[in-house]
Amino acid sequence: MDLHLKNHTVVITGGASGIGLAVAKLFTEEGSLVHIWDLRKPDEGDFSFELVDITDHQNVVSATEKVMSDSGRIDHFVHAAAIGSRKYGFPFDNLAPDDWREVLNVNIMGMTNVAHALAPIMRQQNSGTMTYLASVAGQIGSQTDPPYSASKAANINFAQCLAKDLAPYKVRVNSVCPGMIQTPLNKSVWQAWNDLQPVEFKQTYLEWANTKIENTIPLKSWQTPEDIANMIVILSSDRAQQVTGQTINVDGGFVMHW
Ligand SMILES: NC(=O)c1ccc[n+]([C@@H]2O[C@H](COP(=O)([O-])OP(=O)(O)OC[C@H]3O[C@@H](n4cnc5c(N)ncnc54)[C@H](O)[C@@H]3O)[C@@H](O)[C@H]2O)c1
């Protein structure tokens, strides 16, 4: 299936690792020109890279100007940069209010900074797609890391606002929600839990994850970064030209309503 993405310009935040990196590779396979914005360079792949901290609006504006001067347009944007609190937040007052600040700054203000920089360009082009990596945690009030869950709900909500704002300019905006993917972020959730367990309750990362998958995911398997990348690349293509404002779960059936 030709997705007609050849020579399209793509910006991916958080593209140095995990899901963002898989998205970068798949767009490259389709012949697109990928710009990764991240705090560190990817260890693999031949992408255009810019050191960008999405919490710094000026940094984001400068990176946007650089892509525009190199490529003259931005066809697709994928927002994968995010963090968790790296603490076990169950019950919620296991965390202090200060534990929320960094997560909200990266996951909400980061999303806002990039949208402010990119939306005017896509509006002017009268074309473009934006895809936000949110999470099933943003839909079900996951108790593991409340600031993370709340920030992911904000991603979904803001993507809907953007979809409505930008629809008259033929710019489509959607959220994709992964379930369980082996990445540094996912492992940090286990680590925070495991650090607090008494010796007799400690589990390896895979024991912890496999129990969770067995109990909560109907298809009973991990999702891979490539599973998520497939959905995002198809959503970005004209094959999904009537899809906007949607929250699409790629989660083995974990969430079946929203
Ligand atoms: N892994 C999962 O199980 C899972 C589940 C649901 C949702 N998600 C979502 O998928 C997305 C990607 O997560 P992942 O698991 O691939 O994580 P990851 O930790 O592998 O990658 C996140 C990337 O974001 C970058 N980043 C963090 N803060 C940044 C900042 N201030 N500026 C620029 N870049 C920054 C990191 O350097 C890293 O390269 C996130 O939005 C996450 O919430 C992941």
The ligand as an ORCA input file, in Angstrom:
! r2SCAN-3c Opt
* xyz 0 1
  N       5.832      2.823     26.892
  C       4.555      2.685     27.206
  O       4.126      1.635     27.718
  C       3.587      3.806     26.947
  C       2.243      3.576     27.261
  C       1.327      4.587     27.033
  C       1.741      5.808     26.502
  N       3.060      6.025     26.190
  C       3.426      7.334     25.630
  O       4.222      7.185     24.465
  C       5.106      8.312     24.342
  C       6.534      7.828     24.143
  O       6.930      7.119     25.314
  P       8.083      6.018     25.337
  O       7.572      4.924     26.182
  O       8.555      5.761     23.972
  O       9.165      6.798     26.229
  P      10.750      6.944     26.131
  O      11.180      7.340     27.505
  O      11.354      5.767     25.470
  O      10.912      8.208     25.140
  C      10.538      9.510     25.518
  C      11.500     10.491     24.841
  O      11.089     11.827     25.219
  C      12.262     12.581     25.413
  N      11.987     13.738     26.273
  C      11.646     13.722     27.588
  N      11.552     14.972     28.052
  C      11.815     15.809     26.998
  C      11.882     17.217     26.859
  N      11.673     18.050     27.892
  N      12.171     17.736     25.630
  C      12.407     16.908     24.577
  N      12.370     15.561     24.656
  C      12.078     15.014     25.865
  C      13.236     11.603     26.073
  O      14.582     12.053     25.980
  C      12.968     10.313     25.300
  O      13.828     10.196     24.173
  C       4.903      9.158     25.606
  O       4.004     10.201     25.315
  C       4.243      8.189     26.577
  O       3.438      8.867     27.511
  C       3.997      5.039     26.415
*
